[in-house]
């Protein structure tokens, strides 16, 4: 019996074959596709056909082209729920992923107007800025900029920030339980600094979350700019509708 792809164009048959290998795990996430010449020989097709098949796989999100490196099987997207105030480590552990961190920088800086407003400080006040790459199963998922009031930041940076989550330090070591947070999420593109941290091409899609976390008072204690790779994560939430009379 013939299959639906028997009479399909060559590029579609090649696309279906590679997609099936990706689904079966023969081509694993993060692995590199064979070079064009190898695919031409294997499938007995032209270079144009190979490029069309790969183009379609890119459009489906199954592979990604990394400039100067080649074409790689995409990592499966992580679905993260935005239903409560949680940290990266908590989120990844809940999803069965192995979270790690790479510390890029920690230093005292003058608060910009935005940082000062979020932390309820005077513009120009000294704050601690911490920059880290957050990884899940060894893959860079997020580039985080964390801003803390100077007195809190001095305590936090004395710890191993590649091993200890800031939320856990605030709550468990320094007695500052977090009670709520403000989130703002927007779609942006990666500038050179973010692209370098996340190992993606400049201009790649990124989710930018600006999050202010509060301890009792409420007192703003932690302001973050979280840059998540747009090709690796999606966010979900569940919304309730107010009763008609309340609207």
Secondary structure, 3 states (H helix, E strand, C coil): CCCCCCCCCHHHHHHHHHHHHHHHCCCCCCCECCCHHHHHHHHCCCHHHHHHHHHHHHHCCCEEEECCCEEEECCCCEEEECCCCCCHHHHHHHCCCCEEEEEEEEEEEECCHHHHHHHCCCCCCEEEEEEEEEEECCEEEEEEEEEEEHHHHHHHCCCCCCCCCHHHHHHHHCCCCEEEEEEEEEEEECCHHHHHHHCCCCCCEEEEEEEEEEECCCEEEEEEEEEEECCCEEEECCCCCCCHHHC
